[in-house]
């Protein structure tokens, strides 16, 4: 549906330079990518690979793994070969781990150049990144700011986070390296948002946005949605990570839901459902719970409305690909492409809707394939 005449829906993204992380473009006009981080021991290649594959299935565009020791970077080569998304190596302090990770096939190094020692060491890391086509992420965190900045500013503040980021960026620039993105994360929503706003004005590098240590699945989702929603709505952010005390694939799902809600990315089925009330003609909450689980394998973008009664049901259905509205005496209405199509009884709601979605997904994919074939033939 065109939104050109709906100015209130338009998000004007900040203009940033573009970098490449493996086969994923970050910044510029590239789609905002979604990433997560494994919590397995990286040295346990099998467990880490399994976790990365689950994140891939959820839609992750890239995955970060921690590389604190030689055993981890040694396992990285096996991990990179076994997965399909770019791997970001998380490096803290030891420059040799960064070189080993680049040699092992990491697509990006998460590192703060100022923390890894002498200029010679920084030069070695930059050269390894250049030699192996590695991007970098400067990752500033309010919880680990440099002592000098804390003494000068008194506490973590937006200005200190931005200054730290730009200082690290200058080190890479001085080594003629600009294939990097920057993050300035904090667990405080106000601090993180203000820091990103300041950084967005101060440079044109792509920004990795996130609210760090946001909490568990529910509380962390709410907290991240507030902070990242504010940034994304104002056009700030080129790649996102939702930091949750939850399995990595849950971070990916939440990240995509944020982007879908703002019309910035589309993946899978978006279910529009009512909270239910005494007017409901079927168990809306249970139906939606089972339906979302059954539709998790669908990656084709489409919308499905599931509304308990006729007050809002028909109206919502006109704006979705497939609509379902509760009716009296256990007989409900199904809408296709916004138009009433047929009626349905209680006992087969989920099975029927799943079959309709799967059929629609195949139709959309077939139409896309035909368009691509026609374009290739021209």
N, C-alpha and C positions, 0 to 999 in steps of 0.2 A: 504494500500500500504506500503510495507516495505521501511524503510528509512535507513537500516543498511549500505548501500553503499553511503549514502549521509551525510558525516560527518558535513557539514555545517548546517544540520537540527538538530543535536543532542544537547540536553540540559542536562548537567550533574548536577543534583540537589545536593545541599549541603546536607551532611549527618547530620541528626538531630535525637534526641531522639523522641519517639512517645508518645503522650498523647491521652486520650479519652475525647471527649466532648459529653456527652450523647452517642448516637450511632454512632458518627462521629469520625473517627481516624484522628488525625492531626500530621503531621511530619512523619519521617521515609519514607517508600515507599507508604504512603497513597496518594490518589489523592489530589491535591491542592483544598481545599474547598472554597466556595464562600459564603460570608455573607453580611448582611445589618443590618440596625437599624431602628426601628420604630420611627415615629415622632408624634404619638398620645400621649395623656396623658395616662400613663400606668394604672392609677386608673380607666380609662374608659375601662374596660376589653373588652366590645363588640367591640369598635372601634379598639382596639389594636389587638384583635384576627382576625378581618377582614383584617387588614393590613398584619399581619403575614401570613395569608392564601394566600393573593395575592403574597407575596414574595415567598412562597412555590411553587406556580404555576409557577412562573418564574424560579424556579430551586434552590432557596436558600438552602444551606446545614445547616445553623444555622442563628438565628436572635437575635439581641441584643435589649434589652429594658431598658430604664432608670428607676432607682429605687431611686428617691431622698427623698421619704417620706414613712411613714407607709402605707398610702393608696395604694401606688404603690406595695409594697411587699405583701400587703393583696390581691390585685387583681392577683398577679403572679400565685397563685395556680390554679385559674380558667383558666388563659391563658395557662399555661403549659399543662393542661389536654385537652384543646380544639384544640391544634395544633399538628403537627407531627414532627417538627424539634426541635433540642435542643435550649433552650432559654438561652441566656447569660444575666445576670443581671449587669447593669452598675452602679457601686457604687462609690460615691465620699465622702470621709472623714468619714461618720458615720458608725462605725463598726457594729452597731446593724442592719442596713439595710442589710449588707452582711450576717449576721447570719439568718435573716428572709428570705432572698432570697434563701439561701441554704435549709432551712427547707421547703420552698414552692415548691421546685422542680427544681430550676435553675440548668442547666448543667454546668455552668461556671460563675465565678464572675470576672468582669473586675474591678480591684482594684490596687492601689499602696499601699503596706503594710506600707511604711514609712509615709503615710498621715493619718493613722487612729488611731494614738495615741500610748499608752504605749505598752510595750511588752506583758502585760497581754491581752490587747485587740486583738493584732495580734494573740496570742495563741488561743484565743476563736474563731476567724474567721477561722484559720487553722483547728482547731478541728471540727468546723461545716462543713467545706469542706470535711474533711476526713470522717466524720460520714455519709454524704449524697452523697458521690461519686461525688463531685464537682471539676471541674478543675478551674484554675484561668488564667487570663491574666493580666500581668503587662503592663499597658498602659502609656508609657511616651510620653509627647507632648511638642514640642518646646515652645508652648505658655504658659505652666504652669510648667516650670522647677523650682526646689527648689531655694530659694533666695541665699543660700550659693554657689551653682554652678554658678549662674549668676554673683555673685560678684567675684568669682575666675576666671571664664573664660571671663567675660566682656560682653558676649552675648550668645544666644543659638548657639551652634556649635556641630559638630558630636561627639567630645570627651565628651562634657557635657551630651549629650543625652545617650551615651553608658554608661558613669559612673553612671548616674541616674538609668538606667535599671539594671545594675549589682549590684548596692547597694540594690535596692528593691529585686532582686533575692536572694541576700545573706541572707536577712531577712527570706525568705521562706525556704531556704536551712538550716538555723540554726534551723528551726522548723521541720526539716526532711520532708519537702514537696517539691516535684519536678514535680507535675502534673500541670505545667503551661507553657504558651507561652508568648512571649514578643513582644511588638511593640514599635517603636521609631518614631513617626509620626511628620511631619512638613508640613506646607503649601508650603514651598520652596522646589522645586524638588531636587535641588542640595544638600541641607542640609539633606533631608530625605534619599536620595540614599546613601550619604556618611555615614550617621549614621547606616543604615542597613548593609552596607558593613563592617563597623567596628564591629558591634555587631555579624555579622555572623562569623567573625574570632575569636571573644572573647569567644563564648560559643557554646554549641550544642543544646540549647533549640529550639523548633519549633518557627518560627517567623510569626507573623501576620503582613502583610505589607499593607501599604496604604499611600496615600498622603492626609493629613487631610485638610478639608475646601477647597477643590479643586475648587469649583465654581458651576455654573449652568450646565445644561445637556451637552451642546456642549463644552464650555470652560473647564469644569471639566473633561469631558471624555478625551479631548486631553491632558490636564495636567497629569491626572492619567495614561494615556496610556504611556506617555513618561517615567514617573518615575517607574511605576510598570513594564512596558515592559523591562526597563534596568535591573531591579532586577531579574525578572523571567527568562529573557534570560541568565543571569549569574548563574542561579540555586538557587537564594535566594527567599524564600517565601514558606510557608506551608499552609497558609490560607490568603485570601485577602478580603478587603472591599474597594469598590470604593465610596468615600465620595462626594456626589453630592447634590446640592440644587434642588432635584427632588424626585419624589415618590420612595420609597425603591425598588420597583420592577424594576425600571430603573437602579438602581445601580447593581442589580443582573444580568440583561441582559448585561450591559457593562462588568461586570466582566467575564462572560462566554465568551463573544466575544474576550476578551484579551487572555484568556486561549486557546480558539479554534484557534486563529490566530497563537499561538506558538506551537500548537499540544500537549498541556498539559492536556486538557480535551476535550471531545466531548459530546455535548448535542444538540439535535435538528438539524434543517436544516441550513447548511451553504450555503448562496446564493453568488455565484461568478458572478458578473455582471459588465458590462462595463459602463463608465461614459456617454456614448452615444455621437454621433456626427452626421454630415450631412449624413453619410452612413447608419444610422439606418433604418431598414425596418419596425419598429413598435415603439411605445412609450415606450422605455426602462425604463425610470425613473418611470413613472406611473405604469407600469407593475410590477416592482420590489417592489414598495411601497405597492401595493395591495397584491402581492404574499406573502411578508413577514408577513403581517397582517393575511392572511388566513392560513399560515403555523405555526403560533405561538403555536398551540396546539400540534404539533408534537415534541416529545422528543427523538425519535430514531435518532441517528447520521447518517447524510447522506449529500451529496453535490449536489447542483443544479447549473448549469451554465445558465445564461441568457445573451446572447450576441446579439447585434443589427445587425450584418452583418457577412458575411462569411470570413472576414479577420482573425479574431481570434476565431470565434465561434467554428468551428470544432475541432481546437486544444484544446481549453478549455474543450470541451465536452468529449474528450478522457480520461480526468482525473477526471470526475465527474460521480456520479451515474445516474443522469438525466441531459441531456443537451438540450438547446433550442437556435437555431441560426436563425436570421432573414434572409428571402429570398425575392426574387423579386415578384412583383404582389400579395403581401399579402399572399403568401404561404411560410411557414417556415419549418425548419427541426427539428425533435425531435430525440434525441439520447438516447439510453438506454445502460447502462454499457459501454459507450464509442463508441458504434456502431450506425450508422444511422438506425432508426427504422421505422419512418413514417413521413408524412408531415401534416401540420396543418394550418388552415386559421386564420386570425386575430381575428375574433369575439369570439373565444373560448379559447384563450391562457391561461388565469389564471385558469379557471375551469378545463381545461384539465391537466395542470401541477399539480394542487392540487390533482386531482384524481390519477395521476401517483405516486406522493409522498406518498399519503396515502396507496396505494397498495403496494409500495415498503416497507414502514414502517411495514406493516402487515407481509410481506414476511420475513423481517429481524427478527422480533419478533418471528415468528413461527420457523425459523431456530435456533434461540438462545434457545427457549424452547425445541426443539428436542435435541440439544446438551446437555443441562442440564439434560434432562431425561435420555439420553444415559450414561452420566457420573455417574448419581445416580444409574443406574442399574448395573454398573460394580462392 
